[in-house]
Amino acid sequence: MNNSISGEFLLFSLKLILNENYYFLFFLILFYSFSEDNTSVPDDWPEENNFSEEILFSEYVEGTSFNKTLEMVNLTGKIYKPGS
């Protein structure tokens, strides 16, 4: 679980505890949230540089009148300046 989901779940459980007496559930969730998942990356893990070769136009939005937007995503790993 990532931190935001875990935090929301813990907050929801805390609200349950305050409304009713679910002490066992609270301590079980507290114990689970502080346990180690052992999800660390090994030290000899190879570094990857798999970048895309092109710029991606990910979204096009038409607003009112002449308002239009293009969203571009640069996954190449290179720095592009406008007009280059």
LINKA-V693759 format. One record per backbone hydrogen bond with DSSP energy under -0.5 kcal/mol. NH is the residue of the N-H (numbers start at 0). CO is the residue of the C=O. E is the energy in kcal/mol with one decimal. If there is no record, write none. Layout:
NH&CO&E ; NH&CO&E
//
This chain:
5&1&-2.4 ; 6&2&-2.6 ; 7&3&-2.3 ; 8&4&-2.4 ; 9&5&-2.2 ; 10&6&-2.4 ; 11&7&-2.5 ; 12&8&-2.3 ; 13&9&-2.2 ; 14&10&-2.0 ; 15&11&-1.8 ; 16&12&-2.1 ; 17&13&-2.1 ; 18&14&-1.7 ; 19&15&-2.6 ; 21&19&-1.3 ; 25&21&-2.0 ; 26&22&-2.5 ; 27&23&-2.2 ; 28&24&-2.4 ; 29&25&-2.6 ; 30&26&-2.4 ; 31&27&-2.3 ; 32&28&-2.4 ; 33&29&-1.1 ; 34&31&-0.9 ; 44&41&-1.3 ; 50&48&-1.5 ; 51&74&-2.0 ; 55&72&-2.6 ; 57&55&-0.9 ; 57&70&-2.1 ; 58&70&-1.2 ; 60&68&-2.4 ; 62&60&-0.6 ; 62&66&-3.8 ; 66&63&-2.0 ; 67&65&-0.6 ; 68&60&-2.5 ; 70&58&-2.9 ; 71&69&-0.6 ; 72&55&-3.4 ; 74&53&-0.6 ; 74&72&-0.8 ; 79&77&-0.6 ; 83&80&-1.9
//
